[in-house]
Amino acid sequence: MTEGQSYQALRKTPCQTLITWPISIGMPCIAATAATPCPPDTPLLAHTATLTPGTALDLGCGAGGNALELVRRGWRVTGVDIAPRALASARASACARGLELELVLGDSVTWRPEIRYDLVLSSYALPVGAAAQAATYATIAAALAPGGTLVLAEWDGERTTWAGPGELVTAAALDEGIVAAGLRVERLERVLVPAHRHRGDESPVPREAALVLVARAAHDILGSGH
């Protein structure tokens, strides 16, 4: 399967259940079973609660927890991820729940959307390194319709100890990169979220710092007739 190839899970292929590994706590889901779907990031999705459902792109959708929750709330959703197994898990969960979800195999650095979306969601899905992150911001800007909303969460590069230098984005770099891509930052805050821990670890779940950003694309004044 090549980059950009659409799974069109519910439209072109029969539903099948995929069995794979358990979900890590506090990290973006890579895979889940139809019986145990990836849970949505409820605090992040709270930032979409006041939006009128329309078209949404979940960029780095993983096993589809957020994408499927948006579908359940009335959005028409496209999920993009670089991992075929994650998309297969999202497909299995969508089929098991009878939800329609378009899934596309693609890299946020190089993939470009064919349409524009009212909402772009990115949950702990930014690539490593400033250059790749800047390319992803360009993808996001290209995907947003005029007046569209970006809701993004990412680990805080200044306050996270398990990543290498320069791998994770900082608050200042995130703000600068999103603005450089042509979006207006409306909210940028630090939050504490459950940290990643390995399967079988029964110790209390620690908390780690993450960044939550809400930004908006400019309205297309020239195209509006005003």
C-alpha positions in Angstrom: 0.0 0.0 0.0 1.5 3.3 -1.0 1.4 6.6 0.8 -1.9 8.4 0.4 -3.8 5.3 -0.5 -7.3 5.4 1.0 -8.6 2.5 3.1 -12.2 3.6 2.6 -12.9 0.9 5.2 -16.6 0.8 5.4 -17.2 1.4 1.7 -15.0 -1.0 -0.2 -14.1 -3.9 2.1 -15.9 -6.1 4.5 -15.4 -5.5 8.2 -13.0 -7.8 10.0 -11.8 -7.8 13.6 -8.1 -7.1 14.2 -6.3 -8.6 17.2 -3.2 -6.7 18.3 -1.4 -5.4 21.4 -2.9 -3.6 24.4 -3.0 0.2 24.5 -0.3 2.2 26.5 -1.7 4.5 29.1 -1.4 8.2 28.4 0.2 7.9 24.9 -1.5 8.1 21.5 -3.0 4.8 20.6 -1.1 2.8 18.0 -3.5 -0.1 17.9 -6.6 -1.5 19.5 -9.0 -4.3 19.1 -12.6 -3.9 18.0 -13.7 -5.2 21.4 -11.3 -2.7 23.2 -11.2 0.4 21.0 -8.8 3.2 21.6 -10.4 5.7 24.0 -10.8 9.3 22.9 -8.8 12.1 24.4 -11.8 13.7 26.1 -10.0 16.8 27.5 -8.7 17.6 24.1 -12.0 17.0 22.3 -13.6 19.4 24.8 -12.0 22.2 22.7 -14.3 21.2 19.8 -17.5 21.2 21.9 -18.7 24.6 20.7 -18.0 24.0 17.0 -20.7 23.1 14.6 -20.0 19.6 13.2 -18.8 19.6 9.6 -15.7 18.1 8.0 -12.8 17.0 10.2 -9.3 15.7 9.7 -7.6 13.7 12.4 -3.9 14.1 11.4 -2.0 11.2 13.1 -5.2 9.4 14.0 -3.6 6.2 15.3 -6.2 3.6 16.2 -9.0 6.1 15.7 -10.2 6.9 19.2 -10.6 10.6 18.6 -11.8 10.2 15.0 -14.5 7.8 15.9 -15.7 10.0 18.8 -15.9 12.9 16.3 -18.0 10.8 13.9 -20.3 9.9 16.8 -20.8 13.6 17.5 -21.8 14.2 13.9 -18.6 15.1 12.1 -17.6 13.7 8.7 -14.0 12.5 9.5 -10.9 11.6 7.6 -8.1 10.0 9.6 -4.5 10.0 8.3 -1.7 8.0 9.8 1.7 6.7 8.7 1.2 3.3 10.4 -0.9 0.7 8.4 -1.5 -1.4 11.6 -3.0 1.6 13.4 -5.3 2.3 10.5 -6.3 -1.4 10.4 -7.2 -1.1 14.1 -9.2 2.1 13.5 -11.0 0.3 10.6 -11.9 -2.6 12.9 -13.2 -0.3 15.6 -15.3 1.7 13.0 -16.8 -1.5 11.6 -17.6 -2.9 15.0 -19.4 0.3 16.0 -21.1 0.8 12.6 -19.5 4.2 12.0 -18.3 5.6 8.7 -14.7 6.8 8.7 -12.4 7.5 5.8 -8.8 6.3 6.5 -5.8 7.4 4.6 -2.2 6.1 4.8 0.0 9.2 4.8 2.9 11.1 6.4 2.0 14.5 7.9 5.3 15.8 6.5 4.5 15.1 2.8 0.8 14.3 2.6 -1.5 17.0 1.2 -5.3 17.0 1.4 -7.6 16.9 -1.6 -10.2 18.9 0.3 -10.2 21.5 3.1 -11.6 20.8 6.5 -13.6 22.8 9.2 -11.5 21.1 11.9 -8.0 19.7 12.1 -7.2 17.6 15.2 -3.7 16.5 16.1 -3.2 14.5 19.3 0.4 13.8 20.2 1.2 13.2 16.5 3.9 15.8 15.6 7.0 14.3 14.0 10.4 14.6 15.6 12.6 17.6 14.7 11.9 21.2 13.8 12.0 20.7 10.0 9.5 17.9 10.0 7.3 19.9 12.4 7.4 22.9 10.1 6.3 20.7 7.2 3.5 19.3 9.3 2.3 22.9 10.1 2.2 23.5 6.4 0.1 20.4 5.9 -2.3 21.6 8.6 -2.6 25.1 7.1 -3.3 23.6 3.6 -6.0 21.3 5.2 -7.9 24.0 7.0 -10.9 25.7 5.3 -11.2 29.5 5.8 -12.1 30.1 9.4 -11.4 26.5 10.2 -10.1 25.4 13.6 -6.9 23.6 14.7 -6.9 21.7 18.0 -3.5 20.2 18.8 -1.9 18.5 21.8 1.8 17.6 22.1 4.3 16.7 24.8 6.1 19.8 26.2 9.7 19.7 24.9 10.9 22.0 27.8 9.4 19.8 30.6 9.6 16.3 29.3 12.6 14.3 30.3 12.3 11.1 28.2 12.9 12.6 24.8 16.2 13.7 23.3 17.2 17.3 22.8 15.3 19.1 20.1 13.0 16.1 19.4 9.8 17.6 21.0 8.4 21.0 20.3 8.5 23.8 22.9 5.7 26.2 23.6 7.6 29.1 21.9 8.5 27.0 18.8 4.9 25.7 18.5 3.5 29.2 18.7 6.1 30.5 16.2 5.6 27.6 13.8 1.8 27.8 13.7 1.9 31.6 13.1 4.5 31.2 10.4 2.1 28.7 8.7 -0.5 31.5 8.5 -2.8 30.6 11.4 -3.9 32.7 14.4 -3.2 31.2 17.8 -6.2 31.6 20.1 -5.0 29.5 23.0 -1.8 27.9 24.1 -1.5 26.3 27.5 0.4 23.8 29.5 -1.5 20.9 31.0 -0.6 17.8 33.0 -1.6 14.5 31.5 -0.9 10.8 32.4 2.6 9.8 31.3 3.5 6.8 29.2 4.3 3.6 31.0 5.2 0.2 29.7 2.8 -2.7 29.6 2.7 -4.6 32.9 3.8 -1.6 35.0 1.5 -1.5 38.0 3.0 1.6 39.6 0.9 4.8 40.0 0.7 6.7 36.7 2.9 9.8 36.9 1.9 13.1 35.2 3.8 14.9 32.5 3.5 18.3 30.9 1.9 18.7 27.5 1.0 21.6 25.3 -2.6 22.3 24.1 -3.1 24.8 21.2 -6.2 26.1 19.6 -5.7 28.1 16.4 -7.8 29.4 13.5 -7.3 29.9 9.8 -8.1 33.3 8.4 -11.5 33.8 6.7 -11.2 34.1 2.9 -12.2 37.8 2.6 -11.5 38.0 -1.1 -13.6 34.9 -1.8 -16.4 36.0 0.4 -17.6 38.8 -1.8 -17.0 41.5 0.8 
